[in-house]
Amino acid sequence: MAQRKRRSTGRTSRSSTGSSKGKASKYEAIGALAGVILVLATFSIFLSIIYFFVARSYYNDLYNKAFNNRKYQRVIDTKKAVVSFLNIIIVIGGGAIGLLIVIYIIGNMIQPDVVNWVAENIPYYMTVGGFCILSSIFLYGPLSLMAKRVAVVYIGTFVDLPTKIIYFPYEFNSYSLGDWFNLNKIRKDLISVSSIKMAEVTRMTRDRGFTGDKGMKLYVHGSFGSKCLEYSSKQKRDEAMAMIQALSGKKGLIQFEVQ
């Protein structure tokens, strides 16, 4: 009986030791995951702040060109600009995770011991710093473009009163299939402000919300073709529509609504 008790006691101690090691390794894995998430979150916020100032600088340039010494009326869609900026944070986080995975895969493909050697011989802060620098270089082009797009969106829709020209962010609803493969055109249009002469506007149509666009698009038609002005709410759409209707001096511009 005594031997059985000793054996059972030994088994119990071994099982408790194994369970404690399992718990420790589990906590270590959770801690490592939390550390990675914290680094990526901090990195995303840091880069987002940088690109916020890129957007602000580009906005100031556009503002000086568009509004200085001009009389104008303007509709600003702040919500749409904020959503555009939040997309930058999502792209930064996704791009950083993708780059981290690519680095890990390439490191293991070239030499399986490379990752372990880096972990053992290079300080943690240097590894994180190098990753952040590499990610910044990798993401600089598309994120700068997106930041400038935020500035264009925040410019909004405005009418230059002396010249009676409508300015608004370029939208991509009229793109053909070939246009979507023309990267230079997309890059140029993203950071450009489109314009049309108010005298050429013959009618406006708006979507009621039954076509999946939630009624937030305003279509302006005339000798220039059709242009789409997209907003974050029906209120902003109607503000722009009322502004154009009032400043054009034309009656009956709103002839029908898109069903």
C-alpha positions in Angstrom: 0.0 0.0 0.0 2.8 2.4 0.9 4.5 1.7 -2.5 1.3 2.5 -4.3 0.9 5.7 -2.4 4.4 6.7 -3.3 3.9 5.9 -7.0 0.7 7.9 -7.1 2.3 10.8 -5.4 5.1 10.7 -8.0 2.6 10.7 -10.8 0.8 13.6 -9.2 3.9 15.7 -8.9 4.9 15.0 -12.4 1.5 15.9 -13.8 1.4 19.1 -11.7 4.9 20.0 -13.0 3.8 19.4 -16.6 0.6 21.4 -16.2 2.6 24.3 -14.7 5.0 24.2 -17.6 2.1 24.1 -20.0 0.5 27.1 -18.3 3.8 29.0 -18.4 4.3 28.4 -22.1 0.7 29.4 -22.7 1.2 32.7 -20.9 4.5 33.3 -22.7 2.8 32.8 -26.1 0.0 35.2 -25.1 2.6 37.7 -23.9 4.5 37.4 -27.1 1.3 37.9 -29.1 0.3 40.9 -27.0 3.8 42.4 -27.6 3.5 42.0 -31.3 0.0 43.5 -31.4 1.3 46.4 -29.2 4.3 47.1 -31.5 2.1 47.0 -34.6 -0.5 49.3 -33.0 2.1 51.8 -31.9 3.8 51.7 -35.3 0.4 52.2 -37.1 -0.5 55.2 -34.9 3.0 56.7 -35.3 3.0 56.4 -39.1 -0.6 57.7 -39.2 0.5 60.9 -37.4 3.2 61.4 -40.0 0.7 61.0 -42.8 -1.7 63.3 -41.1 0.8 66.1 -41.4 1.4 65.1 -45.0 -2.3 65.5 -45.6 -2.4 68.8 -43.8 0.5 70.1 -45.8 -1.1 69.2 -49.1 -4.4 70.6 -47.9 -2.7 74.0 -47.1 -1.2 74.0 -50.6 -4.6 73.3 -52.2 -6.3 75.9 -49.9 -3.8 78.6 -50.8 -4.4 77.9 -54.5 -8.1 77.5 -54.3 -9.4 80.0 -51.8 -6.9 82.8 -51.3 -8.3 86.1 -52.6 -11.4 84.4 -53.8 -15.1 84.7 -53.0 -16.6 81.2 -52.7 -19.3 79.1 -51.2 -18.3 75.7 -50.0 -19.7 72.4 -48.7 -17.3 70.4 -46.5 -17.8 66.7 -45.8 -15.7 66.2 -42.7 -17.0 62.6 -42.1 -15.9 61.4 -45.5 -12.4 62.9 -44.9 -12.2 61.2 -41.5 -13.2 57.8 -43.0 -10.6 58.3 -45.7 -7.9 58.9 -43.0 -9.0 55.9 -41.0 -8.4 53.8 -44.1 -4.8 54.9 -43.9 -4.5 53.3 -40.4 -6.0 50.1 -41.7 -3.6 50.0 -44.7 -0.6 50.6 -42.4 -1.6 47.8 -40.0 -2.4 45.4 -42.8 0.8 46.3 -44.6 2.9 45.9 -41.5 1.5 42.5 -40.7 2.0 41.4 -44.3 5.5 42.6 -44.4 6.3 40.8 -41.1 4.9 37.6 -42.5 7.0 38.0 -45.7 10.1 38.7 -43.7 9.6 35.6 -41.5 8.9 33.3 -44.5 11.9 34.6 -46.5 14.1 34.2 -43.4 13.1 30.6 -43.0 13.4 29.8 -46.7 16.9 31.2 -47.1 18.3 29.9 -43.8 16.1 28.4 -41.1 18.5 29.6 -38.3 18.4 33.2 -39.5 15.4 34.2 -37.4 16.7 32.5 -34.3 20.1 34.1 -34.8 18.5 37.5 -35.1 16.4 36.9 -32.0 19.4 35.8 -29.9 22.1 38.3 -31.1 20.3 41.6 -32.1 18.6 43.7 -29.3 14.9 43.7 -29.5 14.6 47.5 -29.9 17.0 47.3 -32.9 14.9 44.6 -34.5 11.7 46.5 -34.1 13.4 49.8 -35.2 14.7 48.1 -38.4 11.3 46.6 -39.1 9.6 50.0 -38.7 12.1 51.7 -41.0 11.7 49.0 -43.6 7.9 49.2 -43.4 8.0 53.0 -43.7 10.0 52.8 -46.9 7.8 50.0 -48.3 4.5 51.9 -47.5 5.7 55.5 -48.3 4.4 55.7 -51.8 0.8 54.4 -51.4 0.3 56.1 -48.0 1.5 59.5 -49.2 -1.0 59.2 -52.1 -3.8 58.3 -49.7 -2.9 61.2 -47.4 -3.1 63.6 -50.2 -6.4 62.1 -51.2 -7.7 62.9 -47.7 -6.7 66.6 -48.3 -8.6 66.7 -51.6 -11.7 65.1 -50.0 -11.6 67.6 -47.2 -11.5 70.5 -49.7 -15.0 69.4 -50.5 -17.3 71.0 -53.1 -17.0 74.7 -53.6 -18.1 77.3 -56.2 -15.8 80.1 -57.1 -18.3 83.0 -57.3 -16.5 85.3 -59.7 -15.9 82.6 -62.3 -18.9 80.4 -61.5 -16.8 77.3 -61.6 -17.6 74.2 -59.5 -14.7 72.4 -57.9 -15.0 68.9 -56.3 -12.9 65.8 -55.6 -12.4 63.6 -58.7 -14.6 60.5 -58.5 -14.0 57.2 -60.3 -17.5 56.2 -61.3 -17.0 57.1 -65.0 -13.8 55.0 -65.2 -13.6 52.4 -68.0 -11.9 49.0 -67.5 -8.7 50.3 -69.2 -8.6 53.4 -66.9 -8.4 51.1 -63.8 -5.1 49.6 -65.2 -3.6 53.1 -65.9 -1.8 53.7 -62.6 -0.5 57.1 -63.6 -4.1 58.3 -64.3 -5.3 56.9 -61.0 -2.5 58.5 -59.1 -3.1 61.9 -60.8 -6.8 61.8 -60.3 -6.6 60.8 -56.6 -4.8 64.0 -55.7 -6.6 66.3 -58.2 -9.6 68.5 -57.9 -12.1 68.3 -60.8 -14.0 71.3 -62.1 -16.8 72.2 -64.4 -18.4 75.5 -65.5 -21.7 76.1 -63.9 -23.0 77.6 -67.2 -22.6 74.1 -68.8 -24.8 72.3 -66.2 -28.1 71.4 -67.7 -29.6 69.2 -64.9 -28.8 67.3 -61.7 -30.0 63.9 -60.6 -29.7 62.2 -57.2 -30.0 58.6 -56.1 -32.9 57.8 -53.8 -31.1 55.0 -52.1 -32.6 52.0 -53.8 -29.5 51.1 -55.9 -27.1 50.3 -53.0 -25.5 53.8 -52.8 -27.8 54.9 -49.9 -28.8 58.0 -51.8 -25.5 59.8 -51.2 -24.5 60.5 -54.8 -25.3 63.6 -56.8 -24.9 63.4 -60.6 -24.3 66.6 -62.5 -25.0 66.5 -66.3 -24.2 68.9 -69.1 -22.1 69.3 -72.3 -19.1 67.9 -70.3 -20.9 64.6 -69.8 -21.8 63.4 -66.4 -19.9 63.9 -63.2 -20.5 62.2 -59.8 -20.3 64.0 -56.5 -20.3 61.5 -53.7 -20.9 62.4 -50.0 -21.2 60.6 -46.6 -24.8 61.5 -46.0 -27.9 62.7 -47.8 -27.7 66.0 -45.9 -24.3 66.8 -47.4 -25.6 65.8 -50.9 -28.6 68.0 -50.6 -26.5 70.9 -49.3 -24.3 70.7 -52.4 -27.3 70.3 -54.7 -29.0 73.4 -53.1 -25.8 75.4 -53.4 -25.4 74.6 -57.1 -29.1 75.2 -57.8 -29.0 78.6 -56.0 -25.8 79.9 -57.5 -26.4 78.8 -61.0 -29.5 81.1 -61.4 -31.2 78.4 -63.4 -34.6 76.9 -62.5 -35.5 73.2 -62.9 -32.0 71.8 -62.8 -33.3 68.9 -60.7 -35.4 67.2 -63.3 -35.7 63.6 -61.9 -34.1 61.2 -59.5 -32.3 58.0 -60.3 -34.5 55.0 -59.3 
